[in-house]
């Protein structure tokens, strides 16, 4: 072990913490040094290698560039991402074009303005997939829209009553829907949940980044008109466990501003100077017309076929497209939250929605889309 500072006694103590709390089969200290950042941890930093013996760097406030990215630091479990999870956006494949709209299609759009979670409403629950389970997501979610998200139970009906009573961050107060997604973090930073479940205790280290913008756009169907969503219809897109399931139900799209015609499904984009990271989530929109949920959380509402037609036995409802834009630190320095075993891989990006629009607002959304207009809450655009 090589000490890199005259303050090595303090740094050595930090390294010893890794050995004491980590799994010695997973953590191998290579170089110990001193970080320059000033924070609650005193800027202490050290370099270490993962189970593959590759070097990397971790600073408690001093910087993160972890090689093997597996191990424990105090109560924090460092699980990813890997350097190979990043690539220059110029290398991303082109996005496929949307199906050509027919005369029978619906071509309008409706945007609901609900903010960017500037009031920092977070939790590590998932009311759709694991209702009532404390830390059921094992990662932290951003919430916009409905603000009553901290008292969920195991009972879906009870949760829907709570949502109906909730205040909303949306500009149109008739939209009490809940929109939530895993946070994106600057892995060089420190956050309130550094040692908490859903945060550092589950491998999700770093400072939570607030989106610069969050566009919640409802779109039509190229083959048919859309019908209103049922109240409390639950919809998910993507798969938080896609890394360990071989990409099943993965639907991540990572791109950069100025490069929206191309995107990665399984890489974080390294954007050129002046360009921001973009996450795009398209939701399924072919509803069975009856159920607001299903046992697998997917069967009741599915994606259209490649030509845009909804499968037999389903009807088209407004399709939610969520577009999040972030200013991130330079380099391989950001990651989405996820389950520990998913190693914060970008393919696991996902998002969730529960419709709690009032019937009259939903009718406005449907009429706007079917009429081919471009609308947003409170005004045409």
N, C-alpha and C positions, 0 to 999 in steps of 0.2 A: 504494500500500500504506500502511495506517495502523497505526502502532505504538500499542499500547494499554498499555504499561508502561514504566517507567524501566529495566527489565531487558530492553529491546528487543533488545539485542545478542545475548543468549542465544536469544531467541525467533526472531530473524531467522535465526540459524543453523539452527534447526529447520525454518523455512520453506524455507531454501535446500536442505535435505536432500530435501524433497519435489520440488523442481525438478530436483535432480541425479539422483535415482533414479526419478522418476515419468515418465510420458509427458506431455510438454507439451501434447499435443493433448487430454489428458483432465483435467489438473489446472490450475486457475486460482486463485491465491491472492487472497483478497479482503481479509481483515482478520487481523492477527496480534495475539495477546494473551498474557496470562500466566494459567495455571491455578492453582488454589489447592490441589489435591490433593498430598499428599506421597507420593512413591513413587520407584522406582528411576530414573525419568526426570526427577526434580526437579519434577514437577507442571507441566512445560511444556505449553502448549496453544495451539492456533491455530484460526482459522476459515478455511474454504476452500470453494470452489465446485467442483462437478463439471463434466462436459463440457457440461451445459446452462447453466452459469454461475450456478446457484442457490447461494445461500449455505448454509452449514451450519457445524458445529463439530466439531473433533476434538481431544481432549486426550489426550496420552500419560499416562494416569492422571488427567487433569483432566476428562474427560467427552467423550461422543460424541453428536453430533446432526447427522449428515452429510447434506447436501442431495442433491447428485448421486451421492454414494457410489461414485465410481469413481476409482481412482488408486493410486499407490504411496507408502508412507511408509517410507523405508529398505528393509528386507526385507519389510515388510508390504504386502499388496495389499488395499486397502479396496474391497469389492465390493457392499456392501449392509448392511442393508435400506434401502428407501426409506420416507419418511414415509407414503406412501399405502398401505403394507403393513399399517398399523395401523387399527383401528376399535373403537369402543366396543362392548362385548359386547351391550349392549341392542339393537344393530342386527343381530345375527346371526340367520340364519334358523333355524326350528325343526328339530330332528333328526327324521327319520322314525322311526316306531314299528317295533319288531321284529315279524316275522310272528307271528300267533297260533299258539301251540303246539297241536298235535293230540294225541290220545291216544297215537298212535304215537311222539310226539316225546320228546326227552330234555331235561329242564328243570333239572337240577342244575348246580352250579358247584363248582369246585375251585380254591383259591388256593395258589400256591406262594410262600412267603416267601423272597425272595432278597436283600433289602436294597436300598440306594439308591446303591451304588458309593461308599460312604464311604471305602473304601481307595484310591480314585482310580486305578482300572485303566483306562487309555486306550490307544488307538492309532488310526492313520489307515489301517488296512488293512480289507479286506472279504473274509473267507474264503469267502463264498458267491458273490459277483459277480466278484471278482478274486483268487482264491486265490494266495498266494505273491507277489503284486505289492506291492512296497514303496510305501507311500503310495497304494495303489490306490483309496482312497476320496476322497482329497484333502480330507477333513474328519475331525474327531476323533469317535470313538465312546465312549460310556459302555458298560461291561460289568458285568453281574451274572450270577450263576450260575457257569459254568465260568471258572476263573482261568488256564487254560493257553492264552492267546490271543496270545502273542508269538512263536511259533515255527512259524507256518503255512508250508506248502509249496504247490507247484502241484498236488500229487497229493491228491485228495479222500480216498482211502483212508488215506493217511498222516495227514492232518489228523484223520480220525475216530479213529485210534489215539491221537493226542495228546489229543483231547477225552476219550476214555475214561480216560485217565491223569490228567486234571486234577482239582485240588481244586475245591471249589465254595463260593460264598457263601450257598447256599440252606440254610434251617433243616433241611430233610430232606436229608441227605447223599446220598440216592439220586437226587436231581435234580442231575445234572452238566450239564444243558442250558446252552447259551450264549444269552443274551438281550442284544442290543445295539442301540443307537440313537444318532443324532447328538446331541452335547451341545447344551444351551441355554446361551447366554452373556449375561452382563451386559456390554454393549458399552462401558460406561464403565470397565471394569476391565482389568487386565493379568494374563496367565497365563504359565505356564512355556513354552508353545509360541508365544509372541508372534512369534518370527521363524522358526519351524520349519515344515516341510511338514505339511500338515493343519491348521495353526493360521494364524498371521498371514501366512506366506508364501503361503498359498492363499486369503487374504481373510477368514479366520475369526478376527477379533480379539475380545478381551474375556475376562473372567474366567468360567471354567466354573462353572455353577450346579449344585449337587447337588440332586436332587429332595427335597422334603419327604417324599414317599411314592412308592412304585412298586408298584402292584398288578398282579400277573400272574395273571389269572383265566382258567381254562379253562371254556368253556361248551358246552352241548349244541346239538342241531339241532331245530327245531320240528316237523320231519316224520318223523324217524327216530331210532333209537338211534345212538350213536357206537361206532366200533371203535377199537382201540388204534392210535396212531401207530407207524410203523416206526422202529426205532433209526436215528438220524442223519438223519431227515427234515429237509430244509431248507425254510424258509418265509420269504418276504419279503412285506411289505405297503407300499404307497405307492411313490413313484418319486422318487429323488433328482434326477432330471433333468426333473421335471414342468413346470418353468417354461419351459424351452426346447423342450419337445415338445408344447406346447398342452394340458397337463393329462393326458396319457396315463398311465393307471394311477395317477393321484393318489388318495390316500385319507387325506388329513390331516383331523384334527378338532381345532380349537382352541376352548376354552371357558374358563369361570371357575367356581370353586366357587360354588354357589348358583344357577348358570345352566346346569346340565347338560342341560336340555331343548333348548338351542339351541347352535349351534356354527358357526364359520367353517371353510371349506375352504381359503381363500386369503388370510386376514387374521390377523394377530396380534391377540388380544383385549386391549383396554384394560379392566381389571377395576376395579370400584369399590373404595374403601377397605375393607379387611378381607376381600377376596376374592382368591384365588390363581389363577394361570394353570394350565390343565389341558390336557394333550395326550392324546388317545385314539387308539389304533391297534388296529383290528380286522384279524385275519389271515384269509386264505382257509382253508377247512376241508373242501373236497371233494376227496379224494385219489384218484388213479387206481389205487390199490391195489398198485402195483408199484414205481414209481421214487421214489427219495429226492431226486432233483434232475432238472433238465432244462436244455437248452441255453439257453433264455431265462429260466431260474430261476423260471418261473411255470406252465408248461403242466402240470406233474405234480400241482399242487394249485391249485384255483381257488375262487372264491367261490360260495356257493349262489345259486340264482335268487332273484328278489324275493320269492317265496312261501316261501322257506326250503328248497325241494327241491334236493338236489344234482343236477347234470346227469347224464344217462345215462352210464354207464361210470365213475362215481366213487362213493365211499362217504364218509359223514360221519365225521370224526375230531374230537376236542375242539378247539373254536375258541378260540385265544388272544386275549384282549382285554387290552391293556396300557394302564394309566392312570397317567400321571405328573403330579404336582402340584408346582408351583414357587412360591416367594415371589420375585418379581422386583422390581427397583427401579421407582420411579414413571415413568410416561410411556413414550415410544417408545425404550426403552433395552435391549431384549433381542432376541436373534435365534438361530435354529437354525443349526448348521453346515451347509455344503453345498459343492458344486463351485463354483469361482470364477465361472463363467459363469451360474450359477443365481441369483446376487445375493442369496443367503440368503432367498429368497422363502419364505413360510410354506407354500405349496402343495407344496414339496419334502419335507416331513416324511415320514419312513419308519422302518421298523424291521425287524429280522432275528431269526430264531430257528432253532436247530438242536436237535432233540430228543435229549437224552442222559439221559433218565430210565431207571432200571432197569425191567425188565419187570414186576416186582411193583408198583412205584409207578405205572407207567402203568395197570396193571390196576385199582389203587385209584382212580385218576382216572376211568377209564371207568365203573366200577361206581357211583361216587358220582354222576356225571352222569346215568347211565341210571336210577338209583333216585330221581332228583329231590331229592337231598339237597344241603345246603350244607356244604362241607368245606374244610379247609385243611390244610397240611402239619402232621401231628402231632395234629390235633384236629378235631372238628366245630365249627362256629361258628354 
